[in-house]
């Protein structure tokens, strides 16, 4: 009985959702045969390489001389070869033209990291072609290199991959770069020398000279306006460092937000934002609910929540704040008067997301108003309505008012016959008869009294109606949790749930709602599908039905332009019975609950992933560096 509550609670769908990001990298560079991850730190640059086993020859200078001698290859000493690698193969060059010397930190054979995440089986939305795939052979040589600065950190760095005599890249290499913990660019191809302009005061503003090398989320302020049935949400992403333009956060240091500072800083930012960027709904000011505050970070798949209680580096620290405004249905017009700009941020990306989809835009000091207008001409707000027994049960019914009209018509006919035989007036009787005929026809669909038929209750439900009943009841239950006011939730639940089950589900929802208000996400179920269904008379409840069923529920959480989706499958036996002329769920025995991977595909055949050995270098080609 206790496990049945998880079927109805949307929190079960919201937790640990696999991510479906708002952006897909269409370059395919994260699947390139060779990968370089570049980290610019206070006193050195760390370069992490994954070298494809088929391109080992290009990186031969990294291999220890002892291993090369064991393979019958004679080369210079390790130190000399590493010097040549730094100056001729993978170069890190300062603004003065100095090529930094590399120090080999780690080298070992590994299996490639799959960086495609949930997109691995998706297709390019522009062309329909599959996204780029990594090599079939997953073996790579994993290398960590440190390029140390001499003296003060440089203002610029140029990264040069292995090039041939004509300046063309010798291998295909994808790369990503970070300044401290801040990503400077999303995965891109490194095809030539790329110049990085470093901002040591605020690494968020370090940029590559090449405008194509940038991250998607590049500003320290972003706004999202969600318009949904019964609520409007204004969601804001703001860097902690940008917030210091308006309020004193009381941070003890410039490098980190310490663990004991995390909650107070987040609370200060949330409360401050309730007083800024005023929102009007249909021309009226509505008080916001400070609904949620989270530390997030910019990742390759969009916005990610920071898990755990560890101190956070200030340059990349972002707080997401959700302000909720309750509405009746869907408004006709919503405006946000954006009043937060800085010298660095003169254009703020804003998105309006309604049931038709996202509408991106931006605001500036000259044009600060972000407006949404309701153009949803065909959209209908999902409703909760009782499932009528009379409409779904195959029983006879008597149109009682029409029958009374028929009785009256017989009486008028008898009076008409008598009047005609005696020569009396008949005009009024004819008018009365016509009125009774019209009234009987008009009243035929209404005031029908069901007449039960003997036999099994289950047998009296048409097979095509069974799935409709269950799907309608489940949709009603899920939709009830779209409301925020407790009275509304209880009222909507009572349309489809009855008895002790109604009280249990309602009380459990109150506890779940407190968790959501404390920071948990609230999902909304978008689709319910009946997979399997067998209906019989309930063995323990007289007058009830046993719906032995399997169904799936798909729910989503959309925050800060990023969508999380989760699909669960349930096997259960539900007790469903007529209550006050409507079908209602009065009991439930949950047999199994399982999560469906939205991105699962058949696994490809296993590749022979073994150790990378030196003789394989000679098999890849001839020649090589001295």
C-alpha positions as CSV (number, residue, x, y, z in Angstrom):
1,X,0.0,0.0,0.0
2,X,2.8,2.4,0.9
3,X,4.6,1.9,-2.4
4,X,1.5,2.9,-4.4
5,X,2.0,6.5,-3.5
6,X,5.1,6.8,-5.8
7,X,2.9,6.0,-8.8
8,X,1.0,9.3,-8.4
9,X,3.7,11.6,-7.1
10,X,5.4,13.7,-9.7
11,X,8.5,13.9,-7.5
12,X,9.2,10.3,-8.5
13,X,9.3,11.5,-12.1
14,X,11.4,14.5,-11.3
15,X,14.3,12.9,-9.4
16,X,17.5,12.1,-11.2
17,X,16.1,12.9,-14.6
18,X,18.3,12.1,-17.6
19,X,19.0,15.4,-19.4
20,X,17.8,16.4,-22.7
21,X,19.7,19.6,-23.3
22,X,18.6,22.7,-25.0
23,X,21.6,22.7,-27.4
24,X,23.4,20.0,-29.4
25,X,27.0,20.4,-30.6
26,X,26.6,19.8,-34.4
27,X,30.4,20.0,-35.1
28,X,31.0,16.4,-33.9
29,X,34.3,17.6,-32.5
30,X,33.8,15.9,-29.2
31,X,33.9,12.6,-31.2
32,X,37.1,13.4,-33.0
33,X,39.7,10.6,-33.1
34,X,42.1,12.8,-31.0
35,X,41.0,15.0,-28.1
36,X,42.8,17.8,-26.2
37,X,41.5,19.3,-23.0
38,X,43.3,22.5,-22.1
39,X,43.3,24.0,-18.6
40,X,44.9,27.4,-18.0
41,X,45.8,27.6,-14.4
42,X,47.7,30.2,-12.2
43,X,51.2,29.0,-13.0
44,X,50.9,26.5,-15.8
45,X,48.8,25.1,-18.6
46,X,47.7,21.5,-18.2
47,X,47.0,19.6,-21.5
48,X,45.2,16.3,-21.4
49,X,45.4,14.3,-24.6
50,X,43.6,11.2,-25.8
51,X,45.6,10.0,-28.8
52,X,43.8,7.6,-31.1
53,X,45.6,4.3,-31.5
54,X,45.7,4.8,-35.3
55,X,47.5,8.2,-34.9
56,X,50.2,7.1,-32.5
57,X,53.0,7.7,-35.0
58,X,52.3,11.5,-34.9
59,X,52.8,11.5,-31.2
60,X,55.8,9.1,-31.1
61,X,58.0,11.7,-29.3
62,X,55.8,11.2,-26.2
63,X,56.7,7.6,-25.7
64,X,59.5,6.7,-23.4
65,X,62.8,5.8,-25.1
66,X,63.1,2.6,-23.1
67,X,59.9,1.3,-24.6
68,X,61.0,2.3,-28.1
69,X,64.3,0.4,-27.7
70,X,62.4,-2.7,-26.6
71,X,60.4,-2.4,-29.9
72,X,63.6,-2.1,-31.9
73,X,63.3,1.7,-32.4
74,X,66.3,3.9,-31.7
75,X,65.5,7.5,-30.8
76,X,66.9,10.4,-28.8
77,X,66.6,10.7,-25.0
78,X,63.2,11.3,-23.3
79,X,64.1,14.9,-22.4
80,X,65.2,15.8,-25.9
81,X,62.3,14.2,-27.5
82,X,59.9,16.0,-25.1
83,X,61.6,19.3,-25.9
84,X,61.0,18.7,-29.6
85,X,57.4,17.8,-28.9
86,X,56.9,21.1,-27.1
87,X,58.5,23.2,-29.9
88,X,57.3,21.2,-33.0
89,X,54.3,19.0,-32.2
90,X,51.8,20.4,-29.6
91,X,52.9,24.0,-28.9
92,X,51.9,26.5,-26.3
93,X,53.2,29.9,-27.2
94,X,53.1,33.2,-25.2
95,X,52.5,36.7,-26.6
96,X,56.3,37.2,-26.7
97,X,56.7,34.2,-29.0
98,X,58.2,32.0,-26.2
99,X,57.3,28.3,-26.6
100,X,56.6,26.8,-23.2
101,X,58.4,23.5,-22.3
102,X,56.2,20.5,-21.6
103,X,56.6,18.2,-18.6
104,X,55.2,14.7,-18.9
105,X,53.0,14.1,-15.9
106,X,51.3,10.8,-16.9
107,X,51.1,8.5,-19.9
108,X,49.2,5.2,-20.1
109,X,46.8,3.3,-22.4
110,X,43.1,3.8,-21.8
111,X,39.7,3.4,-23.4
112,X,38.2,6.5,-25.0
113,X,35.8,8.6,-22.9
114,X,32.4,8.8,-24.5
115,X,31.6,12.5,-24.5
116,X,28.4,12.4,-26.5
117,X,26.2,11.8,-23.4
118,X,22.5,11.5,-24.2
119,X,23.0,12.6,-27.9
120,X,24.9,9.6,-29.1
121,X,22.0,8.2,-31.0
122,X,20.4,11.4,-32.1
123,X,20.4,12.9,-35.5
124,X,21.3,16.3,-36.8
125,X,18.1,18.3,-36.6
126,X,19.1,20.4,-39.6
127,X,20.1,17.6,-42.0
128,X,18.6,14.4,-40.5
129,X,22.0,12.7,-40.7
130,X,23.4,10.9,-37.7
131,X,25.7,12.9,-35.5
132,X,29.4,12.2,-35.9
133,X,30.6,9.0,-34.2
134,X,34.1,8.3,-32.7
135,X,36.3,5.6,-34.2
136,X,35.2,2.0,-33.8
137,X,38.4,1.2,-32.0
138,X,38.1,2.8,-28.5
139,X,41.8,2.4,-27.6
140,X,43.7,5.6,-26.9
141,X,47.0,6.7,-25.3
142,X,46.1,9.0,-22.4
143,X,48.7,11.7,-21.7
144,X,48.9,14.6,-19.2
145,X,51.3,17.4,-19.9
146,X,52.2,20.5,-17.9
147,X,53.5,23.6,-19.6
148,X,54.9,25.9,-16.9
149,X,55.0,29.7,-17.0
150,X,58.3,31.4,-16.4
151,X,57.5,34.3,-14.1
152,X,54.1,36.2,-14.3
153,X,51.2,34.6,-16.2
154,X,51.0,35.6,-19.8
155,X,48.2,37.8,-21.2
156,X,47.9,35.7,-24.3
157,X,48.5,32.1,-25.3
158,X,48.5,30.4,-28.7
159,X,47.8,26.7,-29.0
160,X,49.2,24.9,-32.0
161,X,48.4,21.2,-32.9
162,X,50.7,19.0,-34.9
163,X,51.1,20.6,-38.4
164,X,52.8,19.4,-41.5
165,X,55.2,21.4,-43.7
166,X,52.3,23.2,-45.4
167,X,50.7,24.2,-42.1
168,X,47.9,21.7,-42.3
169,X,46.9,19.5,-39.3
170,X,48.5,16.1,-39.2
171,X,45.6,14.6,-37.2
172,X,41.9,15.4,-36.6
173,X,41.7,16.8,-33.1
174,X,38.8,18.1,-31.1
175,X,39.5,20.4,-28.1
176,X,38.0,22.3,-25.3
177,X,39.7,25.0,-23.2
178,X,39.1,26.2,-19.6
179,X,40.5,29.2,-17.7
180,X,40.6,27.9,-14.2
181,X,37.1,26.3,-13.8
182,X,35.4,28.4,-16.5
183,X,34.9,26.8,-19.9
184,X,36.0,29.3,-22.6
185,X,34.7,27.3,-25.6
186,X,32.5,24.3,-26.3
187,X,34.2,21.4,-28.1
188,X,35.6,22.6,-31.4
189,X,38.3,21.4,-33.9
190,X,41.8,22.6,-33.3
191,X,43.1,23.0,-36.9
192,X,45.7,25.7,-36.6
193,X,47.2,28.1,-34.0
194,X,44.4,29.6,-31.9
195,X,45.1,32.7,-29.8
196,X,43.5,32.9,-26.3
197,X,43.1,36.3,-24.7
198,X,43.3,35.9,-20.9
199,X,41.5,38.0,-18.4
200,X,43.1,37.1,-15.1
201,X,40.8,39.4,-13.1
202,X,37.8,37.6,-14.2
203,X,38.3,34.4,-16.3
204,X,34.7,34.4,-17.4
205,X,35.7,37.0,-19.9
206,X,38.8,35.2,-21.3
207,X,38.1,34.6,-25.0
208,X,39.7,33.2,-28.1
209,X,40.5,35.7,-30.9
210,X,38.6,33.4,-33.3
211,X,34.9,34.3,-32.8
212,X,33.9,30.7,-33.7
213,X,35.5,29.5,-30.6
214,X,33.1,30.4,-27.8
215,X,30.7,28.7,-25.4
216,X,27.0,28.9,-25.9
217,X,26.3,30.4,-22.4
218,X,28.6,33.3,-22.7
219,X,26.9,36.0,-20.6
220,X,26.7,36.3,-16.8
221,X,23.0,37.1,-16.8
222,X,20.2,35.3,-18.5
223,X,16.4,35.4,-18.2
224,X,13.7,32.8,-19.0
225,X,10.0,33.4,-18.9
226,X,7.9,30.3,-18.6
227,X,4.1,30.6,-19.3
228,X,2.2,27.5,-18.3
229,X,-1.4,26.8,-17.1
230,X,-1.9,28.4,-13.7
231,X,1.5,29.9,-13.3
232,X,4.1,32.1,-14.8
233,X,7.8,31.6,-13.9
234,X,10.5,34.1,-14.2
235,X,13.8,32.2,-14.0
236,X,17.1,34.1,-13.8
237,X,20.7,32.8,-14.1
238,X,23.3,35.2,-12.6
239,X,27.0,34.9,-11.9
240,X,27.9,35.5,-8.2
241,X,30.6,37.9,-9.4
242,X,28.1,39.9,-11.4
243,X,25.8,40.2,-8.3
244,X,28.6,42.1,-6.5
245,X,27.7,45.0,-8.8
246,X,24.5,45.5,-6.8
247,X,24.9,43.9,-3.3
248,X,27.5,43.0,-0.8
249,X,27.5,39.2,-0.5
250,X,29.9,39.2,2.4
251,X,32.3,36.7,0.9
252,X,35.5,36.2,2.9
253,X,37.8,35.6,-0.1
254,X,38.1,36.2,-3.9
255,X,38.7,32.6,-4.9
256,X,36.0,30.4,-3.4
257,X,32.5,30.5,-1.8
258,X,33.2,28.5,1.3
259,X,30.7,25.7,2.4
260,X,29.3,27.8,5.2
261,X,28.7,30.7,2.8
262,X,26.8,28.8,0.2
263,X,23.3,29.0,1.7
264,X,23.5,32.7,2.9
265,X,24.9,33.9,-0.5
266,X,22.2,32.0,-2.4
267,X,19.4,33.4,-0.1
268,X,20.7,37.0,-0.5
269,X,20.7,36.7,-4.2
270,X,17.2,35.2,-4.3
271,X,15.7,37.8,-2.0
272,X,17.3,40.6,-4.0
273,X,15.9,39.4,-7.3
274,X,12.4,39.4,-5.9
275,X,12.7,43.3,-5.9
276,X,14.1,43.7,-9.4
277,X,13.0,43.2,-13.0
278,X,9.3,43.8,-12.3
279,X,6.7,41.5,-13.9
280,X,3.3,42.5,-15.1
281,X,0.6,39.9,-15.9
282,X,-2.2,41.3,-18.0
283,X,-1.1,44.7,-16.9
284,X,-1.3,43.9,-13.2
285,X,1.5,43.5,-10.7
286,X,1.6,40.1,-8.9
287,X,3.7,39.3,-5.9
288,X,6.3,36.7,-6.7
289,X,6.9,33.4,-4.8
290,X,10.7,32.8,-4.3
291,X,10.3,29.2,-5.4
292,X,13.8,27.9,-5.9
293,X,17.5,28.8,-5.7
294,X,20.3,26.5,-6.9
295,X,24.0,26.7,-7.7
296,X,24.5,25.6,-11.3
297,X,27.4,25.4,-13.7
298,X,27.7,25.7,-17.5
299,X,28.4,22.3,-19.0
300,X,28.6,20.9,-22.5
301,X,25.0,19.7,-22.3
302,X,23.7,23.0,-20.9
303,X,23.0,23.9,-17.3
304,X,23.8,21.4,-14.6
305,X,23.0,21.5,-10.9
306,X,26.0,21.5,-8.6
307,X,25.6,18.5,-6.3
308,X,27.0,18.1,-2.8
309,X,28.3,20.5,-0.3
310,X,31.7,21.6,-1.5
311,X,33.1,25.1,-1.8
312,X,32.6,26.7,-5.2
313,X,35.1,28.6,-7.3
314,X,33.8,32.2,-7.6
315,X,34.7,32.9,-11.3
316,X,32.4,30.1,-12.5
317,X,29.8,30.2,-9.7
318,X,26.2,30.8,-11.1
319,X,23.0,30.9,-9.1
320,X,19.7,30.0,-10.7
321,X,16.6,31.7,-9.1
322,X,13.0,30.8,-9.9
323,X,10.2,33.4,-9.2
324,X,6.7,32.0,-9.6
325,X,3.5,34.0,-10.2
326,X,0.2,32.2,-9.8
327,X,-2.5,32.8,-12.5
328,X,-5.9,31.7,-13.5
329,X,-5.4,29.7,-16.6
330,X,-3.0,31.3,-19.1
331,X,-2.6,35.1,-19.3
332,X,-2.9,37.2,-22.4
333,X,0.2,39.3,-21.9
334,X,3.3,39.2,-19.7
335,X,6.0,41.8,-19.5
336,X,9.4,41.9,-17.7
337,X,11.0,45.3,-17.3
338,X,14.7,44.3,-17.1
339,X,16.7,46.7,-15.0
340,X,20.0,44.8,-14.4
341,X,22.9,45.8,-16.7
342,X,26.6,46.3,-16.1
343,X,29.5,47.8,-18.1
344,X,30.4,44.2,-19.3
345,X,26.8,43.1,-19.9
346,X,24.8,45.5,-22.2
347,X,22.8,42.7,-23.8
348,X,20.9,40.1,-21.8
349,X,19.6,36.9,-23.6
350,X,16.0,36.3,-22.7
351,X,13.6,33.5,-23.7
352,X,9.9,33.2,-23.5
353,X,8.7,29.5,-23.3
354,X,5.0,28.7,-23.7
355,X,3.2,25.5,-24.8
356,X,4.1,26.3,-28.4
357,X,7.8,26.4,-27.7
358,X,10.7,28.8,-27.0
359,X,11.0,32.3,-28.4
360,X,14.5,33.7,-27.9
361,X,15.4,37.4,-27.7
362,X,17.4,39.9,-25.8
363,X,17.0,43.1,-23.8
364,X,19.3,46.1,-23.7
365,X,19.4,49.4,-21.7
366,X,17.7,51.1,-24.7
367,X,15.0,48.3,-25.1
368,X,14.7,46.8,-21.6
369,X,11.1,45.3,-21.8
370,X,10.7,41.6,-22.5
371,X,7.1,40.9,-23.6
372,X,5.1,37.8,-24.2
373,X,1.8,37.9,-26.0
374,X,-0.7,35.0,-26.1
375,X,-0.9,33.8,-29.7
376,X,-2.1,30.3,-28.6
377,X,-5.3,30.3,-30.6
378,X,-5.9,26.6,-30.6
379,X,-4.3,25.6,-27.3
380,X,-6.6,24.2,-24.7
381,X,-5.7,24.0,-21.0
382,X,-5.6,20.4,-19.8
383,X,-8.6,19.9,-17.4
384,X,-9.7,17.3,-14.8
385,X,-13.2,15.9,-15.4
386,X,-14.9,12.9,-13.9
387,X,-15.2,9.8,-15.9
388,X,-18.9,9.0,-16.1
389,X,-20.1,5.5,-15.4
390,X,-23.1,5.9,-17.6
391,X,-21.0,7.0,-20.6
392,X,-18.7,4.0,-20.4
393,X,-20.7,1.1,-19.0
394,X,-22.7,-0.9,-21.4
395,X,-26.0,-0.6,-19.5
396,X,-29.5,0.2,-20.7
397,X,-31.1,3.6,-19.7
398,X,-34.6,5.0,-19.8
399,X,-35.1,8.7,-20.8
400,X,-37.6,9.3,-18.0
401,X,-38.8,12.8,-19.1
402,X,-39.3,11.6,-22.7
403,X,-41.4,8.6,-21.3
404,X,-43.5,11.1,-19.3
405,X,-44.1,13.1,-22.5
406,X,-45.1,9.9,-24.2
407,X,-47.6,9.1,-21.4
408,X,-49.0,12.6,-21.8
409,X,-49.2,12.2,-25.5
410,X,-51.3,9.0,-25.1
411,X,-53.6,10.9,-22.7
412,X,-54.0,13.8,-25.1
413,X,-54.7,11.3,-27.9
414,X,-57.5,9.7,-25.9
415,X,-59.0,13.2,-25.2
416,X,-58.7,14.1,-28.9
417,X,-60.6,11.0,-29.9
418,X,-63.4,11.7,-27.4
419,X,-63.7,15.4,-28.5
420,X,-63.8,14.5,-32.2
421,X,-66.5,11.9,-31.6
422,X,-68.7,14.4,-29.7
423,X,-67.9,17.2,-32.0
424,X,-66.1,19.2,-29.3
425,X,-63.1,21.6,-29.9
426,X,-59.8,19.9,-30.8
427,X,-57.4,22.7,-31.7
428,X,-55.9,23.0,-28.1
429,X,-55.5,19.2,-28.0
430,X,-53.6,19.2,-31.3
431,X,-51.3,22.0,-30.0
432,X,-50.7,20.1,-26.8
433,X,-49.8,16.9,-28.7
434,X,-47.3,18.8,-30.9
435,X,-45.7,20.4,-27.8
436,X,-45.4,17.0,-26.1
437,X,-43.7,15.5,-29.3
438,X,-41.2,18.3,-29.5
439,X,-40.5,18.2,-25.7
440,X,-40.1,14.4,-25.8
441,X,-37.5,14.6,-28.6
442,X,-35.6,17.4,-26.9
443,X,-35.5,15.7,-23.5
444,X,-34.5,12.3,-24.9
445,X,-30.7,12.7,-24.3
446,X,-31.1,14.0,-20.7
447,X,-32.4,12.7,-17.4
448,X,-31.8,9.1,-18.4
449,X,-32.1,6.5,-15.6
450,X,-29.6,3.6,-16.0
451,X,-31.1,0.2,-16.0
452,X,-28.6,-2.5,-14.8
453,X,-28.2,-5.7,-16.6
454,X,-27.5,-9.0,-14.8
455,X,-24.0,-10.6,-14.9
456,X,-20.4,-9.5,-14.5
457,X,-19.7,-5.7,-14.2
458,X,-16.5,-6.2,-16.2
459,X,-18.3,-7.8,-19.1
460,X,-20.6,-4.8,-19.4
461,X,-17.7,-2.5,-20.3
462,X,-16.9,-2.5,-24.0
463,X,-13.2,-3.5,-24.6
464,X,-12.4,-0.2,-26.4
465,X,-13.7,1.7,-23.3
466,X,-11.4,-0.1,-20.7
467,X,-8.2,1.6,-21.7
468,X,-10.0,5.0,-22.1
469,X,-11.3,4.7,-18.5
470,X,-7.9,3.9,-17.0
471,X,-6.0,6.5,-19.1
472,X,-8.5,9.2,-18.2
473,X,-8.2,8.4,-14.5
474,X,-4.4,8.4,-14.5
475,X,-4.2,11.6,-16.5
476,X,-6.6,13.3,-14.0
477,X,-4.4,12.2,-11.1
478,X,-1.3,13.5,-12.7
479,X,-2.9,16.8,-13.7
480,X,-4.1,17.4,-10.2
481,X,-0.5,18.0,-9.2
482,X,-0.2,20.8,-11.7
483,X,-2.1,23.0,-9.2
484,X,-0.3,24.7,-6.3
485,X,-3.0,25.5,-3.9
486,X,-3.7,22.6,-1.6
487,X,-7.5,23.0,-1.9
488,X,-7.3,22.8,-5.7
489,X,-5.1,19.7,-5.5
490,X,-7.5,17.9,-3.2
491,X,-10.5,18.9,-5.3
492,X,-9.0,17.7,-8.5
493,X,-7.8,14.4,-7.0
494,X,-11.2,13.7,-5.6
495,X,-12.6,13.6,-9.2
496,X,-10.7,10.4,-9.8
497,X,-9.6,9.0,-6.4
498,X,-11.8,8.1,-3.5
499,X,-11.7,6.5,0.0
500,X,-8.6,6.0,2.1
501,X,-6.5,6.3,-1.1
502,X,-7.5,9.9,-1.6
503,X,-6.3,10.9,1.9
504,X,-3.0,9.0,1.5
505,X,-2.1,10.5,-1.8
506,X,-3.1,14.0,-0.8
507,X,-1.0,13.9,2.4
508,X,2.0,12.4,0.6
509,X,1.7,15.2,-2.0
510,X,1.9,17.8,0.8
511,X,5.2,16.3,2.0
512,X,6.5,16.1,-1.5
513,X,5.6,19.7,-2.1
514,X,7.6,20.8,0.9
515,X,10.6,19.0,-0.6
516,X,10.1,20.7,-3.9
517,X,9.9,24.1,-2.2
518,X,13.1,23.3,-0.4
519,X,14.9,22.8,-3.8
520,X,13.6,19.7,-5.4
521,X,12.2,19.8,-8.9
522,X,8.5,19.4,-9.8
523,X,7.8,17.4,-12.9
524,X,4.7,17.6,-15.1
525,X,3.4,14.5,-16.7
526,X,2.9,15.1,-20.4
527,X,1.8,11.7,-21.7
528,X,0.3,8.5,-20.3
529,X,0.2,5.4,-22.4
530,X,-1.5,2.1,-21.6
531,X,0.7,-0.8,-22.6
532,X,-1.3,-3.8,-21.3
533,X,-4.7,-4.1,-19.6
534,X,-6.9,-6.8,-18.3
535,X,-10.2,-6.0,-16.5
536,X,-12.0,-8.4,-14.2
537,X,-14.4,-8.2,-11.3
538,X,-12.4,-7.4,-8.2
539,X,-12.1,-10.6,-6.1
540,X,-12.2,-8.7,-2.7
541,X,-14.3,-5.5,-3.4
542,X,-17.9,-6.1,-4.3
543,X,-19.1,-3.9,-7.2
544,X,-15.5,-3.0,-8.0
545,X,-13.2,-3.8,-11.0
546,X,-9.6,-5.0,-11.0
547,X,-7.6,-3.2,-13.7
548,X,-4.5,-5.4,-14.0
549,X,-2.4,-3.0,-16.1
550,X,1.0,-1.9,-17.4
551,X,1.4,1.8,-18.3
552,X,4.0,4.4,-18.9
553,X,4.2,8.0,-17.7
554,X,6.4,10.6,-19.3
555,X,7.2,13.7,-17.4
556,X,9.4,16.8,-17.9
557,X,11.0,19.5,-15.9
558,X,12.0,22.7,-17.7
559,X,14.3,25.1,-15.9
560,X,16.6,27.8,-17.2
561,X,16.1,26.8,-20.9
562,X,17.1,23.2,-20.1
563,X,14.7,20.3,-20.2
564,X,14.9,17.1,-18.2
565,X,12.8,14.2,-19.2
566,X,11.9,10.9,-17.5
567,X,9.8,8.0,-18.5
568,X,8.6,5.4,-16.0
569,X,6.8,2.1,-16.5
570,X,4.4,0.7,-13.9
571,X,2.9,-2.7,-13.4
572,X,-0.1,-2.6,-11.0
573,X,-3.5,-3.8,-10.1
574,X,-6.0,-0.9,-9.5
575,X,-9.3,-1.2,-7.8
576,X,-11.8,1.0,-9.8
577,X,-15.4,1.3,-8.8
578,X,-18.4,3.6,-9.4
579,X,-18.7,6.3,-6.8
580,X,-21.5,8.9,-7.2
581,X,-22.0,8.1,-10.9
582,X,-18.2,8.3,-11.7
583,X,-15.4,5.9,-12.0
584,X,-12.8,6.3,-9.2
585,X,-9.6,4.6,-8.1
586,X,-10.2,3.2,-4.6
587,X,-7.1,1.0,-4.2
588,X,-3.9,0.1,-5.8
589,X,-1.3,-2.7,-5.5
590,X,2.0,-1.7,-7.2
591,X,3.8,-4.7,-8.5
592,X,6.8,-3.1,-10.2
593,X,8.1,0.3,-11.2
594,X,11.0,0.7,-13.6
595,X,12.7,3.6,-15.4
596,X,12.9,3.6,-19.2
597,X,16.1,5.0,-20.7
598,X,14.9,7.6,-23.2
599,X,18.1,7.3,-25.2
600,X,18.7,3.5,-25.1
601,X,19.8,1.8,-28.3
602,X,21.1,-1.6,-29.0
603,X,24.7,-1.8,-27.8
604,X,27.2,-2.1,-30.7
605,X,29.5,-5.1,-30.9
606,X,32.3,-4.9,-28.4
607,X,35.6,-3.8,-29.8
608,X,38.8,-5.4,-28.8
609,X,39.9,-2.9,-26.2
610,X,43.3,-3.9,-25.0
611,X,46.6,-2.3,-24.1
612,X,48.4,0.0,-26.5
613,X,51.8,-1.5,-27.2
614,X,54.8,0.1,-28.8
615,X,54.9,-2.4,-31.8
616,X,51.5,-1.0,-32.8
617,X,53.2,2.3,-33.5
618,X,55.3,0.7,-36.3
619,X,52.2,-0.9,-37.7
620,X,50.5,2.4,-38.2
621,X,53.0,3.8,-40.7
622,X,56.6,4.4,-41.4
623,X,59.0,7.2,-40.7
624,X,58.3,9.5,-37.8
625,X,60.0,12.2,-35.8
626,X,63.7,11.8,-35.0
